[in-house]
Amino acid sequence: MSLDPTLDYFRNIGQIGTQDAAQIVWSHATNSKRKLAEALKGPYHMIEADVLIRDQDPKEPIMAHPPENNSDITLQEWLEGIMTQNKGIKLDFKSLEAVAPSIALLEKVRGQLQGPLWLNADILVGPGGAKAPLEPQAFLNLIFHCLDDVTLSLGWTTKWGPNIDNPGYSWDMVREMEDVCQGLIHPVTFPVRAALLAQSFSQLEWLLQQSERYTLTVWTGSDDKFTIQDLLTYRNKFDKTRIYYDLPDSQRSDLYIASGKPN
């Protein structure tokens, strides 16, 4: 059983019926006023958005994913829009400079946010990862001094391609992540790329065994190729409270059907 409070929250308010993390539905890249309005009206439990600093004055946290560097909605406006709603939030930080001002805003409104709060960043280099991750301790220090009732979503930079060798998460990668996380007190979820799971079972199984605070969040790139069977091994052998599936609805439904669960 996971120590992450996310499932308990949505079960307690009657939005899911069982302790199965595959029931959680995600809104992706909710980085505009239009997408936020749609997400708030939709069947989503967790609303995910990307945070970076606007590249022109006023330099403040905005909702955008590189290469975009501007947006029609700031983090402050985004939080005001979701405040008092029973949705969970996942903020994905794309730069270290966005973290401190974002945490300052979160501190002011945390008591008015109803649902779970997840803070995400890629902090280590992963399979094929070319982009520089955020420095782990710098990211964690900015959070520790301000917020304690959050779930940390700590991942690896990755790359996947159809015609290249795509190694999975290595033993060195999962051990390095455990070194970073073993002293934490927060629940931690590890975002893992669906197309890399088939070759990573032993490593990720070991990582989850290191603490009851740990979960996985399976995600996919828009052009990634994988089979539902690649995911079934995890779903059939791991505690279902410990694997979230941040996947398009069709793939999440296929996984449910393949594992014998009604959608």
Backbone bond lengths (Angstrom), bond angles and torsions (degrees), N, CA, C in turn:
res aa  C-N    CA-C-N  psi(-1)  N-CA   C-N-CA  omega(-1)  CA-C   N-CA-C  phi
1 M - - - 1.464 - - 1.529 109.96 -
2 S 1.327 115.86 133.42 1.458 121.10 179.83 1.523 110.71 -78.00
3 L 1.317 115.82 150.31 1.463 121.24 174.45 1.522 111.88 -93.38
4 D 1.322 117.78 4.11 1.454 122.87 175.74 1.530 108.94 -70.89
5 P 1.356 119.01 127.40 1.472 120.89 -175.20 1.525 114.29 -80.58
6 T 1.332 118.90 -0.41 1.459 121.13 -172.20 1.524 112.49 -59.69
7 L 1.332 117.54 -49.84 1.457 119.99 -178.76 1.520 112.05 -62.71
8 D 1.325 117.13 -41.12 1.462 120.64 179.42 1.522 110.64 -59.79
9 Y 1.329 117.51 -40.09 1.457 120.50 -179.50 1.522 110.45 -59.61
10 F 1.332 117.01 -52.31 1.460 119.64 -175.29 1.528 112.03 -71.89
11 R 1.312 117.48 -27.98 1.464 119.20 175.40 1.529 110.44 -72.55
12 N 1.309 117.00 -39.69 1.461 120.67 -178.29 1.523 112.62 -65.57
13 I 1.347 117.49 -29.90 1.468 119.49 178.84 1.537 111.03 -94.79
14 G 1.334 117.07 9.16 1.449 121.93 172.09 1.511 116.28 78.79
15 Q 1.342 117.98 19.01 1.463 120.21 -178.13 1.525 113.04 -91.55
16 I 1.311 118.20 -19.90 1.464 121.65 171.51 1.519 107.86 -131.87
17 G 1.337 114.87 156.15 1.453 118.38 -172.87 1.515 114.97 -101.22
18 T 1.331 117.31 -22.16 1.461 120.41 -176.46 1.524 109.76 -135.30
19 Q 1.308 115.23 167.78 1.465 120.91 177.18 1.528 109.21 -84.01
20 D 1.313 115.37 69.17 1.458 122.07 -178.49 1.522 107.42 -131.50
21 A 1.341 116.56 112.71 1.458 120.19 -174.89 1.522 112.96 -66.60
22 A 1.344 117.88 -16.05 1.465 120.48 177.09 1.524 111.72 -69.99
23 Q 1.330 118.21 -13.18 1.455 121.18 177.79 1.532 112.80 -76.73
24 I 1.312 117.39 -17.35 1.455 120.21 -178.68 1.524 109.91 -73.30
25 V 1.337 116.31 129.06 1.462 122.77 -177.74 1.524 108.54 -108.54
26 W 1.343 115.32 136.14 1.456 121.62 -171.29 1.524 111.91 -113.08
27 S 1.320 115.86 140.87 1.462 122.39 166.80 1.521 107.57 -99.05
28 H 1.338 117.43 125.62 1.464 121.55 -172.53 1.520 111.33 -100.13
29 A 1.326 116.29 146.14 1.476 122.58 171.72 1.517 111.19 45.81
30 T 1.317 116.50 53.16 1.465 122.18 -177.09 1.528 108.21 -83.77
31 N 1.329 115.02 70.36 1.468 121.22 -165.71 1.524 114.18 -109.24
32 S 1.325 118.17 19.95 1.462 121.03 177.66 1.521 109.38 -143.79
33 K 1.315 116.08 166.18 1.466 120.03 178.24 1.522 110.55 -62.62
34 R 1.330 116.82 -39.35 1.461 120.18 -179.59 1.521 111.16 -65.19
35 K 1.331 116.88 -46.62 1.461 119.79 -178.31 1.529 111.46 -66.61
36 L 1.327 117.10 -34.90 1.459 119.22 177.84 1.524 110.35 -66.40
37 A 1.335 117.14 -43.87 1.468 120.26 178.80 1.521 110.78 -60.11
38 E 1.337 116.74 -41.69 1.467 120.64 178.67 1.524 111.27 -65.11
39 A 1.329 116.60 -40.85 1.463 120.62 -178.10 1.525 111.33 -66.57
40 L 1.332 116.59 -38.14 1.462 119.62 -178.89 1.525 111.69 -67.95
41 K 1.335 117.06 -27.53 1.462 121.05 179.26 1.533 111.82 -90.17
42 G 1.323 116.89 -15.62 1.449 121.26 -173.04 1.519 113.64 -86.70
43 P 1.343 116.17 -176.66 1.467 122.56 -174.60 1.526 113.06 -85.80
44 Y 1.316 117.00 25.19 1.455 120.40 -171.82 1.526 111.55 -87.63
45 H 1.329 114.92 142.46 1.462 120.85 173.51 1.531 110.89 -92.05
46 M 1.339 116.32 -46.80 1.463 122.37 -177.44 1.524 109.68 -113.46
47 I 1.331 116.01 131.63 1.461 121.62 179.00 1.523 108.12 -109.61
48 E 1.338 115.16 117.75 1.464 121.46 -177.14 1.519 109.95 -103.81
49 A 1.324 116.07 138.00 1.462 121.12 177.39 1.519 109.12 -148.99
50 D 1.330 115.56 158.18 1.461 122.59 -177.43 1.524 110.12 -102.77
51 V 1.325 115.41 141.90 1.466 120.44 -176.72 1.524 109.88 -122.57
52 L 1.332 115.24 130.11 1.464 120.67 170.13 1.521 108.64 -146.83
53 I 1.309 116.30 174.92 1.455 120.88 -179.71 1.526 109.28 -92.07
54 R 1.329 116.06 132.14 1.457 120.27 177.00 1.523 109.41 -56.60
55 D 1.333 116.87 139.55 1.468 119.41 -174.70 1.523 112.83 -87.32
56 Q 1.328 117.48 7.66 1.453 121.59 175.43 1.516 108.42 -139.81
57 D 1.320 116.57 165.29 1.466 119.35 -179.26 1.529 110.94 -68.03
58 P 1.333 118.29 143.63 1.466 125.23 -7.26 1.522 111.88 -74.88
59 K 1.318 115.66 131.93 1.469 121.12 -179.45 1.530 108.26 -78.64
60 E 1.302 115.50 98.38 1.457 122.24 -176.09 1.520 108.58 -141.16
61 P 1.337 117.46 162.71 1.466 119.56 179.45 1.527 111.39 -65.13
62 I 1.319 115.52 130.01 1.462 122.08 177.25 1.517 109.22 -128.74
63 M 1.325 115.79 168.37 1.451 121.11 -178.76 1.529 108.14 -99.57
64 A 1.320 116.74 105.41 1.459 121.62 -178.40 1.518 109.53 -163.36
65 H 1.338 115.38 153.64 1.459 122.37 178.51 1.520 108.22 -117.72
66 P 1.331 117.38 128.75 1.467 119.16 177.53 1.535 110.47 -53.09
67 P 1.345 119.42 141.39 1.472 125.81 13.14 1.520 115.47 -84.43
68 E 1.336 118.35 0.00 1.461 119.34 174.87 1.517 109.58 -62.48
69 N 1.320 117.08 140.37 1.464 120.18 179.01 1.523 112.15 -132.48
70 N 1.338 115.68 15.39 1.453 121.08 174.36 1.523 108.04 -144.09
71 S 1.314 116.39 169.90 1.454 120.36 -174.79 1.521 109.16 -162.54
72 D 1.332 115.82 160.71 1.462 119.20 175.68 1.524 111.71 -92.46
73 I 1.351 116.46 7.50 1.462 119.30 179.40 1.518 110.54 -144.85
74 T 1.327 115.69 131.70 1.456 121.58 176.30 1.525 109.01 -87.60
75 L 1.319 115.68 165.58 1.466 119.17 176.12 1.525 110.45 -60.77
76 Q 1.318 117.70 -40.39 1.465 119.98 179.60 1.527 111.04 -60.02
77 E 1.335 117.12 -44.79 1.465 120.40 178.10 1.516 110.89 -65.78
78 W 1.312 116.45 -38.72 1.462 121.70 179.72 1.527 110.65 -61.99
79 L 1.324 116.02 -45.95 1.464 120.11 178.88 1.520 111.65 -65.21
80 E 1.322 117.16 -38.71 1.465 120.32 177.60 1.522 110.49 -63.41
81 G 1.336 116.67 -34.53 1.454 120.20 179.21 1.514 113.63 -68.62
82 I 1.312 116.41 -33.06 1.469 120.64 -176.08 1.526 112.58 -95.96
83 M 1.319 116.33 -12.29 1.454 121.37 -177.88 1.527 110.52 -57.10
84 T 1.304 116.33 138.87 1.471 125.87 179.91 1.529 112.87 72.56
85 Q 1.332 118.58 -4.51 1.466 120.68 173.73 1.533 108.90 -80.45
86 N 1.326 116.42 156.60 1.470 118.82 -178.87 1.523 111.24 -94.00
87 K 1.329 116.42 35.85 1.457 122.07 177.54 1.525 110.00 -97.73
88 G 1.318 116.02 149.55 1.453 120.43 170.80 1.519 109.93 -86.86
89 I 1.324 115.88 161.16 1.465 122.42 -175.96 1.520 109.17 -125.41
90 K 1.341 115.15 136.32 1.463 121.00 168.92 1.518 107.66 -127.34
91 L 1.322 116.76 114.84 1.456 122.65 179.02 1.524 108.53 -102.94
92 D 1.326 115.68 124.19 1.460 122.91 -177.21 1.524 108.43 -105.37
93 F 1.327 116.45 111.56 1.458 120.90 -175.80 1.522 110.89 -87.98
94 K 1.327 114.53 126.01 1.458 121.33 -177.70 1.523 112.49 -98.76
95 S 1.312 117.80 -9.92 1.464 120.88 178.07 1.519 108.52 -150.85
96 L 1.330 115.58 149.11 1.457 119.95 179.86 1.523 111.16 -67.20
97 E 1.329 117.20 -32.02 1.461 119.78 -177.40 1.520 112.03 -66.18
98 A 1.326 118.21 -19.86 1.459 120.98 179.43 1.522 112.57 -81.70
99 V 1.325 117.92 -15.07 1.459 120.23 -170.34 1.524 112.20 -71.00
100 A 1.323 118.32 -53.84 1.473 120.72 -174.85 1.530 112.78 -58.95
101 P 1.341 120.34 -50.37 1.465 118.42 178.64 1.527 112.96 -65.44
102 S 1.320 117.42 -29.00 1.463 119.96 177.60 1.522 110.96 -70.76
103 I 1.322 116.70 -42.29 1.463 120.64 177.80 1.528 110.37 -62.16
104 A 1.332 117.08 -37.84 1.461 120.56 178.03 1.527 111.15 -61.07
105 L 1.335 116.58 -40.93 1.459 120.29 176.96 1.533 110.78 -67.09
106 L 1.324 116.61 -41.66 1.459 120.25 -179.63 1.527 111.76 -63.60
107 E 1.315 116.52 -38.03 1.467 119.88 178.04 1.520 111.80 -57.57
108 K 1.317 116.35 -38.52 1.463 121.20 -176.40 1.524 112.35 -69.52
109 V 1.342 116.44 -31.23 1.469 118.94 -172.66 1.525 113.24 -113.87
110 R 1.325 118.23 0.51 1.469 120.07 -173.35 1.521 112.09 -53.83
111 G 1.318 117.14 -38.98 1.454 119.95 -179.08 1.513 114.11 -67.83
112 Q 1.323 116.87 -17.00 1.462 120.83 -179.47 1.534 112.60 -100.55
113 L 1.314 116.99 -6.54 1.458 120.98 176.82 1.523 108.52 -84.70
114 Q 1.314 116.87 122.97 1.455 121.67 -171.55 1.533 113.24 -80.24
115 G 1.315 116.23 -39.69 1.453 120.02 -170.50 1.513 114.47 -96.39
116 P 1.329 117.02 -176.51 1.460 122.21 178.31 1.524 111.44 -62.61
117 L 1.318 116.00 150.58 1.462 122.48 177.86 1.518 108.67 -121.61
118 W 1.340 115.53 119.39 1.462 122.26 175.73 1.518 108.83 -112.23
119 L 1.319 115.94 138.45 1.461 122.13 176.42 1.523 108.28 -119.61
120 N 1.330 115.80 121.75 1.456 121.74 -171.83 1.523 112.40 -116.18
121 A 1.326 115.25 142.52 1.468 121.48 170.02 1.519 108.56 -159.56
122 D 1.320 116.22 145.63 1.458 121.11 168.75 1.520 107.70 -81.53
123 I 1.327 116.23 118.23 1.463 119.83 -173.09 1.527 113.11 -115.56
124 L 1.349 117.60 -7.45 1.459 121.17 179.41 1.527 109.47 -137.03
125 V 1.315 116.43 157.18 1.460 121.36 175.27 1.525 108.59 -79.96
126 G 1.347 114.90 129.71 1.450 120.58 -179.03 1.512 112.07 -116.45
127 P 1.330 117.47 -161.53 1.470 121.81 -175.96 1.531 112.36 -58.84
128 G 1.312 116.58 116.10 1.460 121.11 178.78 1.502 114.72 72.80
129 G 1.325 117.22 2.74 1.458 120.66 -174.71 1.514 112.34 -64.15
130 A 1.329 115.93 127.61 1.461 121.25 179.71 1.521 111.69 -112.36
131 K 1.325 116.59 -31.28 1.459 120.10 -179.83 1.528 110.11 -72.28
132 A 1.314 115.74 144.31 1.461 120.41 178.56 1.531 109.47 -71.18
133 P 1.327 118.31 128.81 1.467 120.27 176.73 1.518 110.90 -75.91
134 L 1.325 115.84 167.26 1.457 120.07 171.56 1.526 108.29 -70.83
135 E 1.317 116.49 144.62 1.473 120.24 -179.78 1.523 108.78 -66.17
136 P 1.345 118.26 121.33 1.462 120.67 -169.59 1.520 114.87 -55.89
137 Q 1.333 116.89 -52.68 1.448 118.36 -173.50 1.512 112.30 -69.46
138 A 1.328 116.91 -33.59 1.460 119.92 176.97 1.527 110.21 -63.17
139 F 1.335 116.90 -44.20 1.461 120.55 178.52 1.525 111.00 -62.70
140 L 1.322 117.08 -47.75 1.453 120.76 -176.97 1.525 112.19 -66.42
141 N 1.313 117.23 -38.55 1.468 120.10 -179.91 1.525 111.74 -61.89
142 L 1.323 116.89 -38.25 1.460 120.35 179.76 1.524 111.33 -64.35
143 I 1.317 117.08 -30.40 1.462 120.97 -179.50 1.519 111.33 -84.09
144 F 1.316 117.83 -42.76 1.457 121.97 -173.94 1.518 112.86 -58.06
145 H 1.321 117.08 -35.80 1.454 120.56 -175.30 1.526 112.17 -75.48
146 C 1.333 117.27 -8.30 1.456 119.21 -171.24 1.527 114.09 -127.06
147 L 1.304 117.50 -44.64 1.459 121.16 -171.31 1.524 110.41 -124.97
148 D 1.329 115.90 134.68 1.459 118.78 176.77 1.525 112.64 -118.75
149 D 1.338 118.81 -22.81 1.465 121.07 -177.22 1.523 110.85 -96.39
150 V 1.325 115.76 58.09 1.458 121.47 179.31 1.531 109.00 -130.98
151 T 1.324 114.68 158.83 1.460 121.55 168.83 1.516 107.51 -101.50
152 L 1.303 116.21 128.04 1.462 121.03 178.24 1.522 109.14 -88.39
153 S 1.321 116.16 130.87 1.458 122.68 176.87 1.520 106.59 -112.47
154 L 1.323 116.36 102.88 1.463 122.13 -169.22 1.523 109.74 -118.32
155 G 1.342 115.08 117.04 1.445 119.04 -172.22 1.506 114.96 -126.07
156 W 1.323 113.52 -174.66 1.456 123.71 179.76 1.531 108.98 -113.68
157 T 1.322 117.45 146.66 1.457 119.66 167.70 1.526 108.07 -70.72
158 T 1.335 117.02 138.39 1.460 120.98 -176.11 1.530 110.68 -140.61
159 K 1.320 114.31 165.98 1.456 121.41 171.98 1.518 107.58 -147.31
160 W 1.342 115.44 142.71 1.449 120.32 176.33 1.523 108.49 -135.74
161 G 1.328 117.00 141.83 1.452 120.59 178.23 1.510 110.65 -143.01
162 P 1.343 118.50 152.00 1.468 121.63 -175.18 1.523 114.38 -73.10
163 N 1.315 117.92 -23.41 1.464 120.31 -173.78 1.526 112.68 -123.43
164 I 1.321 115.77 27.13 1.457 120.38 179.22 1.518 109.68 -130.06
165 D 1.312 115.84 164.66 1.455 120.31 174.30 1.521 108.59 -70.29
166 N 1.323 116.70 127.54 1.467 121.29 -178.13 1.524 109.52 -118.37
167 P 1.322 116.85 84.82 1.466 119.24 179.79 1.523 110.90 -66.65
168 G 1.306 115.85 153.26 1.453 119.86 179.15 1.524 111.47 -84.91
169 Y 1.327 114.55 -167.12 1.469 121.09 177.47 1.536 107.65 -74.77
170 S 1.313 115.88 119.00 1.464 120.78 -173.90 1.524 110.88 -81.34
171 W 1.342 114.16 168.47 1.463 118.60 175.92 1.526 111.07 -62.24
172 D 1.319 117.83 -39.08 1.460 119.95 178.07 1.524 111.13 -61.35
173 M 1.324 116.79 -38.18 1.468 120.37 -178.54 1.527 111.94 -67.43
174 V 1.326 117.57 -45.18 1.458 118.98 -177.84 1.533 110.75 -72.86
175 R 1.316 117.26 -33.12 1.472 119.09 178.05 1.519 110.94 -69.84
176 E 1.332 116.63 -37.16 1.463 119.11 176.40 1.530 110.15 -64.19
177 M 1.326 117.07 -39.85 1.467 119.87 178.73 1.522 110.80 -65.08
178 E 1.310 117.34 -41.27 1.463 120.23 177.95 1.518 110.65 -63.83
179 D 1.317 118.51 -37.11 1.465 121.14 176.70 1.531 110.87 -59.50
180 V 1.330 116.26 -39.06 1.463 120.71 179.40 1.532 111.08 -69.38
181 C 1.334 116.68 -39.57 1.468 121.10 -167.39 1.522 115.18 -96.65
182 Q 1.322 118.70 -14.00 1.460 119.70 -170.25 1.526 112.97 -64.34
183 G 1.329 117.82 -27.21 1.458 119.54 -179.98 1.511 114.98 -92.39
184 L 1.327 117.83 1.96 1.453 121.22 -177.93 1.524 111.02 -78.76
185 I 1.328 116.30 159.49 1.464 120.95 175.55 1.528 111.05 -109.91
186 H 1.335 117.28 -12.25 1.457 121.66 -178.35 1.533 110.98 -76.70
187 P 1.344 117.12 153.90 1.466 118.87 163.63 1.531 108.59 -62.04
188 V 1.323 116.63 141.83 1.463 121.64 -179.73 1.518 108.75 -128.87
189 T 1.341 116.19 129.66 1.458 120.67 170.46 1.517 108.70 -113.11
190 F 1.322 115.46 141.69 1.468 120.56 -178.35 1.530 108.76 -107.45
191 P 1.333 118.10 111.92 1.464 120.11 176.26 1.528 109.64 -69.79
192 V 1.335 116.26 123.23 1.463 121.02 -177.60 1.527 109.14 -126.94
193 R 1.319 115.40 138.45 1.465 121.74 -173.87 1.519 110.24 -79.60
194 A 1.336 116.77 126.26 1.468 121.65 -173.92 1.519 112.44 -56.24
195 A 1.333 117.13 -39.62 1.467 120.73 -176.81 1.521 112.96 -70.14
196 L 1.334 117.91 -8.18 1.461 121.54 -179.72 1.529 112.43 -108.74
197 L 1.340 117.59 4.33 1.459 120.21 -172.35 1.523 113.44 -78.13
198 A 1.330 117.49 -33.24 1.465 119.43 -174.64 1.522 112.13 -57.87
199 Q 1.324 116.68 -35.45 1.461 120.90 -177.14 1.533 112.93 -98.61
200 S 1.336 116.98 15.20 1.469 119.63 -173.61 1.520 113.58 -128.18
201 F 1.333 118.23 12.02 1.463 119.61 -170.85 1.528 112.68 -59.76
202 S 1.310 117.53 -49.86 1.471 120.20 -175.56 1.519 111.36 -61.44
203 Q 1.327 116.43 -40.80 1.462 121.15 -178.24 1.534 111.01 -66.69
204 L 1.326 117.10 -45.45 1.466 119.65 -177.28 1.521 111.31 -74.71
205 E 1.320 117.43 -32.02 1.465 119.79 173.33 1.523 109.88 -60.87
206 W 1.316 116.43 -45.19 1.467 120.24 178.13 1.523 111.09 -60.49
207 L 1.334 116.74 -43.25 1.466 119.97 -177.91 1.526 110.85 -61.41
208 L 1.322 117.95 -44.63 1.466 120.50 179.39 1.528 111.96 -64.13
209 Q 1.323 116.30 -30.59 1.462 119.57 -179.09 1.520 113.20 -70.66
210 Q 1.320 117.62 -13.12 1.464 120.24 -175.45 1.524 113.24 -76.75
211 S 1.339 117.69 -21.11 1.469 118.81 -179.88 1.523 110.12 -162.85
212 E 1.335 116.36 142.52 1.458 121.01 174.08 1.525 111.61 -71.03
213 R 1.329 116.89 -11.32 1.474 120.15 177.87 1.524 112.10 -76.93
214 Y 1.320 118.42 -11.35 1.459 122.37 -170.69 1.532 112.19 -93.84
215 T 1.332 114.91 140.43 1.460 122.53 169.66 1.523 108.30 -135.96
216 L 1.347 116.03 170.64 1.454 122.52 171.66 1.524 109.12 -112.27
217 T 1.332 116.43 148.37 1.462 121.95 169.87 1.523 107.58 -124.97
218 V 1.325 116.35 110.00 1.473 122.11 -177.35 1.530 108.86 -82.52
219 W 1.340 116.29 128.48 1.461 121.24 179.06 1.528 109.00 -133.52
220 T 1.314 116.28 167.82 1.458 119.62 179.60 1.516 111.18 -142.46
221 G 1.327 115.86 146.30 1.446 121.40 170.07 1.519 109.89 -76.69
222 S 1.326 116.92 158.36 1.464 120.80 -173.61 1.523 113.01 -62.58
223 D 1.318 118.34 -28.64 1.465 121.59 -177.84 1.521 113.32 -109.06
224 D 1.313 117.98 7.57 1.458 121.31 -178.33 1.524 111.20 -68.43
225 K 1.334 115.59 148.13 1.456 121.87 177.99 1.530 109.35 -117.60
226 F 1.325 115.28 127.76 1.463 121.16 174.87 1.517 107.47 -158.26
227 T 1.306 116.35 166.82 1.457 120.42 178.78 1.526 109.43 -109.03
228 I 1.331 114.28 156.05 1.462 118.71 176.06 1.525 110.44 -61.06
229 Q 1.337 116.82 -31.22 1.457 120.45 178.12 1.524 111.19 -60.13
230 D 1.339 116.74 -33.12 1.462 120.20 177.64 1.531 111.34 -59.67
231 L 1.332 115.99 -31.64 1.466 120.95 -178.71 1.528 112.24 -89.66
232 L 1.328 116.80 -26.93 1.465 120.14 -175.63 1.523 112.54 -63.43
233 T 1.318 116.69 -34.43 1.465 119.23 178.84 1.522 110.32 -56.84
234 Y 1.316 116.53 -42.64 1.459 121.25 179.03 1.527 110.69 -69.54
235 R 1.328 115.80 -45.67 1.472 119.57 -176.72 1.529 111.73 -65.13
236 N 1.315 116.94 -33.94 1.461 120.11 -177.64 1.521 113.18 -80.93
237 K 1.326 117.55 -24.92 1.462 119.99 -174.00 1.517 114.54 -107.55
238 F 1.332 117.72 -17.04 1.463 120.39 -178.61 1.526 110.40 -104.52
239 D 1.326 115.43 155.18 1.458 121.97 172.55 1.532 108.87 -57.21
240 K 1.326 118.04 126.98 1.466 121.62 -174.97 1.525 113.40 -69.98
241 T 1.320 117.32 -10.22 1.465 119.33 173.58 1.526 111.40 -80.24
242 R 1.335 116.97 -6.01 1.458 119.10 -169.95 1.525 114.15 -114.50
243 I 1.337 117.77 11.17 1.464 120.50 176.48 1.522 109.84 -137.91
244 Y 1.325 115.95 111.44 1.459 122.52 172.54 1.531 108.70 -88.77
245 Y 1.329 115.38 153.36 1.462 120.89 -179.39 1.524 109.01 -126.60
246 D 1.325 114.93 94.07 1.465 121.99 179.00 1.524 107.77 -87.31
247 L 1.350 114.88 71.97 1.456 122.62 -171.98 1.530 110.07 -124.61
248 P 1.335 117.50 159.49 1.470 119.75 171.50 1.526 110.04 -54.86
249 D 1.341 115.72 149.94 1.462 120.53 -174.59 1.526 112.94 -55.32
250 S 1.341 117.20 -38.51 1.468 119.61 -177.52 1.527 111.41 -64.67
251 Q 1.323 116.76 -40.80 1.465 119.86 179.97 1.525 110.83 -71.28
252 R 1.325 116.73 -37.47 1.460 119.90 178.18 1.524 110.29 -65.43
253 S 1.346 117.16 -39.07 1.461 121.34 177.48 1.520 111.27 -65.81
254 D 1.338 116.27 -42.19 1.469 120.00 178.24 1.525 110.80 -60.89
255 L 1.321 116.37 -39.23 1.460 120.21 179.10 1.523 110.65 -64.48
256 Y 1.324 116.46 -43.00 1.468 120.86 178.64 1.522 111.05 -60.56
257 I 1.336 115.99 -46.53 1.461 120.62 -178.54 1.525 110.65 -64.25
258 A 1.335 116.24 -44.54 1.461 120.51 -177.73 1.521 111.96 -64.64
259 S 1.331 116.57 -29.36 1.459 119.32 -178.56 1.521 111.81 -93.15
260 G 1.346 116.18 7.59 1.462 120.33 173.93 1.500 114.89 79.82
261 K 1.353 117.42 20.51 1.447 121.29 179.74 1.516 109.88 -108.33
262 P 1.326 119.04 136.58 1.460 119.39 176.23 1.505 110.12 -68.83
263 N 1.346 117.61 143.07 1.478 121.39 -179.98 1.511 110.57 -87.02
